[in-house]
């Protein structure tokens, strides 16, 4: 089971990504609207906090940054 605080954070993060992709403002109202439309329920302070955190940030750049995981090319066996 995922703790409620993590669920709240995930709801806000996914909603913010959807709003950004839709070229809509990442605001408290829009976050709440989207989360409620998805059937979610979160602590009241989370959307306001998340919206403030996103203000003035280049969300597109954050989403494109990527993890860059994976190793380098495979190394052949010595022979």
C-alpha positions in Angstrom: 0.0 0.0 0.0 1.3 3.4 -0.9 1.2 6.0 1.9 -1.3 8.9 1.4 1.5 11.5 1.2 3.1 9.7 -1.7 -0.3 9.4 -3.4 -0.9 13.1 -3.0 2.5 13.9 -4.5 1.9 11.5 -7.4 -1.5 12.9 -8.1 -0.1 16.4 -8.3 2.9 15.4 -10.4 0.8 13.5 -13.0 -1.8 16.3 -13.1 1.0 18.9 -13.6 2.4 16.9 -16.5 -1.0 16.7 -18.1 -1.6 20.4 -17.6 1.8 21.2 -19.1 1.2 18.9 -22.1 -2.2 20.6 -22.6 -0.6 24.1 -22.4 -2.7 25.0 -19.3 -1.6 26.8 -16.2 -0.3 24.6 -13.4 -2.5 26.3 -10.8 -4.2 25.1 -7.6 -7.6 25.2 -9.3 -6.5 23.3 -12.4 -4.7 20.7 -10.3 -7.7 20.2 -8.1 -10.1 20.0 -11.1 -8.0 17.4 -12.8 -7.4 15.3 -9.7 -11.1 15.3 -8.9 -12.0 14.4 -12.5 -9.7 11.4 -12.2 -11.5 10.3 -9.0 -8.7 11.3 -6.7 -8.8 12.8 -3.3 -5.8 14.5 -1.7 -4.9 16.8 1.2 -6.2 20.3 0.6 -2.8 22.0 1.0 -1.0 19.9 -1.6 -2.2 21.5 -4.9 -1.4 25.0 -3.6 2.0 23.9 -2.5 2.7 22.1 -5.8 1.5 25.0 -7.9 3.8 27.4 -6.0 6.7 25.0 -6.5 6.1 24.9 -10.3 5.8 28.7 -10.7 8.6 30.2 -12.7 10.1 26.8 -13.5 10.8 25.5 -17.0 8.6 22.4 -16.7 9.2 21.4 -20.3 12.9 21.3 -19.7 12.4 19.2 -16.6 10.3 16.7 -18.5 12.8 16.5 -21.3 15.8 16.1 -19.1 15.5 12.3 -18.8 17.4 10.0 -16.5 20.1 8.9 -19.0 20.3 5.5 -17.3 21.7 2.5 -19.1 25.4 1.7 -19.4 27.8 2.2 -22.3 28.3 -0.1 -25.2 28.8 -3.7 -24.5 32.4 -4.7 -24.2 33.4 -7.9 -26.1 35.2 -10.7 -24.3 38.9 -10.6 -24.5 40.5 -13.2 -26.8 
